[in-house]
Amino acid sequence: MSSGTVTGTIKEIFDTQIFESGFQKREFVVTTDDEYPQDLKFEMIKDKVTVLDKFQEGSRVEVSYNLRGNEYNGKYYVNLQAWKVYSTEGAKQETNTPKKEVKQDSLGDLPF
């Protein structure tokens, strides 16, 4: 099974689909940060559908996913099954640390 990660902006989040069997899935679209941006549709299944509750359209995210493929009635399907989504907003932290002020009085106490 192939896997990967994508960073981008959530373009759309769809409602959770619940099937007769009790199986749940929720789809969402991310516009990638690539030179030529792509709209990629991912799905989250089972207990992972609630992960999307804390996000909204326009949120900047990184998505970890597995590439899944199957055949049904002679047709072939490929899905990007997300298993982790986290916010990349605020990921940039300030690296500036305040500099200590040296008082002119204390310079005379230095050993050199």
BATOR-221407 format. One record per residue (C-alpha): residue in one letter; x, y, z. Coordinates in steps of 0.5 Angstrom, whole numbers, padded with zeros to 4 digits, always signed. Example, Ala and Ser with C-alpha at 12.3 -4.5 7.8 and 13.67 -1.06 7.14 Angstrom:
# residues 2
A+0025-0009+0016S+0027-0002+0014
This chain:
# residues 112
M+0000+0000+0000S+0003+0007-0002S+0002+0013+0003G+0004+0020+0003T+0003+0027+0006V+0000+0033+0003T+0000+0040+0005G-0005+0046+0003T-0012+0049+0004I-0018+0046+0006K-0023+0048+0000E-0029+0044+0002I-0031+0039+0008F-0037+0035+0006D-0042+0032+0011T-0041+0025+0014Q-0044+0019+0010I-0047+0013+0014F-0049+0007+0011E-0054+0002+0012S-0048-0003+0015G-0046+0003+0020F-0040+0004+0016Q-0039+0012+0016K-0034+0016+0011R-0033+0024+0011E-0030+0027+0005F-0026+0033+0004V-0022+0037-0001V-0015+0040+0000T-0012+0045-0005T-0005+0043-0005D+0001+0048-0004D+0005+0046-0011E+0007+0050-0016Y+0001+0048-0020P-0004+0047-0015Q-0009+0041-0015D-0016+0040-0011L-0015+0033-0008K-0021+0029-0005F-0019+0025+0001E-0024+0021+0005M-0024+0019+0013I-0027+0013+0015K-0030+0010+0021D-0028+0013+0028K-0024+0018+0024V-0030+0022+0021T-0030+0027+0027V-0023+0029+0026L-0025+0034+0021D-0030+0037+0026K-0024+0042+0029F-0023+0044+0022Q-0027+0049+0017E-0026+0051+0010G-0020+0055+0009S-0016+0052+0014R-0008+0050+0013V-0007+0043+0014E-0002+0037+0013V-0006+0031+0011S-0003+0024+0012Y-0006+0019+0007N-0006+0012+0004L-0007+0010-0003R-0013+0005-0004G-0015+0002-0010N-0021-0003-0011E-0025-0006-0017Y-0032-0007-0017N-0037-0010-0022G-0031-0009-0027K-0030-0002-0026Y-0023+0001-0022Y-0023+0006-0016V-0018+0010-0013N-0019+0013-0006L-0014+0018-0002Q-0016+0015+0005A-0013+0020+0010W-0011+0018+0017K-0008+0024+0020V-0010+0031+0019Y-0007+0037+0023S-0007+0044+0023T+0000+0048+0020E-0003+0055+0022G+0002+0058+0027A+0007+0052+0026K+0012+0058+0025Q+0015+0060+0031E+0019+0066+0033T+0026+0065+0034N+0028+0072+0036T+0030+0071+0043P+0030+0077+0047K+0037+0080+0048K+0040+0081+0055E+0041+0088+0057V+0048+0089+0059K+0048+0095+0064Q+0054+0100+0063D+0056+0099+0071S+0057+0092+0070L+0062+0092+0065G+0068+0094+0070D+0067+0088+0074L+0069+0083+0068P+0075+0079+0069F+0078+0081+0062
